[in-house]
Amino acid sequence: MSVLSRFWDRTLFAPSSGVGLAAFRIAFALFMLGYLGAMTPHVPLLFSSHGVYVPYLVPDLAPPPLGAWLLYLAMLGATVSLLVGYRTTLSAWCLCLLFAHHYFLQLAIKQSSFDRLIGIYLLILCFAGAGSTWSLDARAGRARPTSVWAERMIMFQTVALYFGAGFWKAVNPHWHGGEMMWFTLQGMFATDVGFTIVRLGLPAWVWDAATIGIIVAEILLGLAFLFRRLRPSAIVAGTFFHLANCVILNIPEFIISITPYAVFMRDETLQRWQARVAALFSRAPDAPPAASP
Amino acid sequence: MAGVSRGARRVLRIALALFLVVGNLFVIAQPGPVLHSRWNPLPRSLVLRDVFLLPGMFNSYSTSNLEPFIGGLRTDAGYERDRGQWVRLAVAEHLPHRLGVNFTRLFAMHHRDRWGKRGQQRAWELLAVRIRERHNRVHPARPIGRVRFGVLSWPKSPDGYRARKTSKEIKVTTYYADPEDR
């Protein structure tokens, strides 16, 4: 066996329990249900030939409203199927293709990072074998053992996401002072909490420090995920960061960044959580209350 | 993947891994401000940038707040009172999302980034067609012949998004207007 082949075997194709990948699959599918579900009231307007759309890199061929509904519902169906791990790989491919259709027809025009992230995760899931455990496929005995490939890809993407965001800010002159954050918290994505923070009248050095803090935090977060011992802290810090972002900025879509945290967690931790959730659903109905004395 | 041999699956996964790693590093190493710098030795790839442009959010800021507007020129058909006049169309009928998302769609952000002003103009022309068709379908009694759209802007204020949205401070910027001979 060649050195290169051994390298790939060790790095990408070592056997995996698939638990972290399954947890990511479930978290990601739940996110997608929320993200796509929010579009339900506007399906003909967004995705049909009767709507308002500008395609990106694809021919101007939107289906009529009924067709748009069918494609949209098929996309939701594929998401549910991915969530429960039914024909997992096929579901991932269907969702990937259907999301690509909706993305290039309508969503691409707004140039969103989170849409790209969805695309990247879907591409990984297509090749992941993500139904090896915690899935209907596993229950039915259809699941195959999986390797660490997908988990490594998701890990790399997460590190790149944070490090890249921090590095870009570090070299961007707009991020070399507190004005960027001060104006952003009064802008079109700011929530009432954002405006309230600005109204506190904090001195300029606080905004400068907070800006530097975000850059340092993003770069360190990316690097912290590389080290096993730092991962629990990175998960807590990252979760806090994204939840805080949701409170001050009206961009809940970036919650997608939390979904891959599962692949950084220990199998035992995930299994303990899974057992608790399973217990919640499988608990026998409560016995009737005893008569009071 | 079931019909694909184990060897082919392995090769596909290695290829995808290399694509993800190279693509991410390529984009991270070319941040917006230094992208066009002559010191940047990396070749430019619109494809990789399009797939992996994840760190690009909040790269600049504005001192103004914005609100999209859409206008339509009433034809000589249907309802009589506003014939031949520019009327305000309900933005939510055409752009149903929250303010920030509506703005990025109306600005045709992706088309602008990829093809520059010319691509943005083409996107706006198509957007105007869609808006006109939709309006005329939804409001057959008040058809429009031409469309224009853009943004109202006013200075930001800690007191609220629209705190300084007053007639004195509002500035109107028209992004696109159908030509008169339409």
Contacts between the chains, C-beta under 8 A, distances in Angstrom:
chain1	res1	chain2	res2	distance
A	8	B	10	7.6
A	8	B	14	6.0
A	12	B	13	6.6
A	12	B	14	6.9
A	12	B	17	6.1
A	13	B	10	6.9
A	13	B	13	7.8
A	41	B	96	7.4
A	42	B	96	4.5
A	45	B	94	7.6
A	45	B	96	5.9
A	45	B	134	7.6
A	46	B	96	7.4
A	50	B	133	7.8
A	50	B	134	6.7
A	50	B	137	6.3
A	51	B	130	7.0
A	51	B	134	6.8
A	52	B	94	4.6
A	52	B	95	6.9
A	52	B	127	6.9
A	52	B	130	4.4
A	52	B	131	5.8
A	52	B	134	5.6
A	53	B	130	6.4
A	54	B	108	6.4
A	54	B	111	7.1
A	54	B	123	4.8
A	54	B	126	5.0
A	54	B	127	5.4
A	54	B	130	7.4
A	56	B	110	5.8
A	56	B	111	6.9
A	56	B	114	8.0
A	60	B	126	7.3
A	89	B	1	5.2
A	89	B	2	7.3
A	108	B	110	5.4
A	109	B	104	7.6
A	109	B	105	5.4
A	109	B	108	5.8
A	109	B	109	6.9
A	109	B	110	5.3
A	109	B	111	6.6
A	109	B	123	6.9
A	110	B	101	6.1
A	110	B	104	4.0
A	110	B	105	5.1
A	110	B	109	5.8
A	110	B	110	6.8
A	111	B	53	7.9
A	111	B	56	7.8
A	111	B	104	6.5
A	111	B	109	4.1
A	111	B	110	4.0
A	111	B	113	6.0
A	112	B	104	7.6
A	113	B	53	7.1
A	113	B	54	4.8
A	113	B	55	7.6
A	113	B	56	6.4
A	113	B	57	5.1
A	116	B	51	6.7
A	116	B	52	7.1
A	116	B	53	6.5
A	116	B	54	5.9
A	117	B	54	6.3
A	119	B	51	7.4
A	120	B	20	7.1
A	120	B	51	7.5
A	120	B	52	7.7
A	123	B	16	6.9
A	124	B	16	7.5
A	124	B	20	7.8
A	126	B	1	7.7
A	127	B	1	6.7
A	127	B	9	7.4
A	127	B	12	6.3
A	127	B	13	5.5
A	127	B	16	6.1
A	129	B	1	7.4
A	149	B	13	5.1
A	149	B	17	7.2
A	152	B	17	7.6
A	153	B	16	7.4
A	153	B	17	6.1
A	153	B	20	5.9
A	156	B	20	6.5
A	156	B	21	6.3
A	156	B	24	7.3
A	157	B	20	6.5
A	157	B	24	7.0
A	160	B	24	4.0
A	160	B	25	7.5
A	160	B	28	6.5
A	160	B	54	7.4
A	161	B	54	5.5
A	161	B	55	7.6
A	163	B	28	6.9
A	164	B	24	6.8
A	164	B	27	7.0
A	164	B	28	4.0
A	164	B	54	6.0
A	164	B	55	3.9
A	165	B	54	7.1
A	165	B	55	4.3
A	165	B	57	7.4
A	167	B	28	6.0
A	167	B	31	6.7
A	167	B	55	7.1
A	168	B	28	7.4
A	168	B	31	4.4
A	168	B	32	6.7
A	168	B	55	4.0
A	168	B	56	7.0
A	168	B	59	7.2
A	169	B	55	7.8
A	171	B	31	4.9
A	171	B	33	6.0
A	171	B	34	6.2
A	172	B	31	6.7
A	172	B	32	6.7
A	172	B	33	5.3
A	172	B	59	6.0
A	173	B	33	6.4
A	174	B	59	6.7
A	174	B	60	5.3
A	174	B	61	6.3
A	179	B	61	6.9
A	180	B	58	7.1
A	180	B	60	7.9
A	180	B	61	5.0
A	183	B	61	4.4
A	183	B	62	6.9
A	183	B	63	6.2
A	183	B	156	6.0
A	184	B	58	6.3
A	184	B	61	5.9
A	186	B	65	7.3
A	186	B	156	4.3
A	186	B	157	6.6
A	186	B	158	6.0
A	186	B	161	7.4
A	187	B	61	7.3
A	187	B	62	7.2
A	187	B	65	6.4
A	187	B	100	7.9
A	187	B	156	6.7
A	187	B	161	7.9
A	188	B	65	6.5
A	188	B	66	6.4
A	188	B	99	4.7
A	188	B	100	4.3
A	188	B	103	6.2
A	188	B	161	7.2
A	189	B	100	4.6
A	190	B	161	7.3
A	195	B	158	6.3
A	195	B	159	7.7
A	195	B	160	6.1
A	195	B	161	7.5
A	198	B	158	4.2
A	199	B	158	4.7
A	199	B	159	7.2
A	250	B	98	6.3
A	250	B	100	7.0
A	251	B	100	7.5
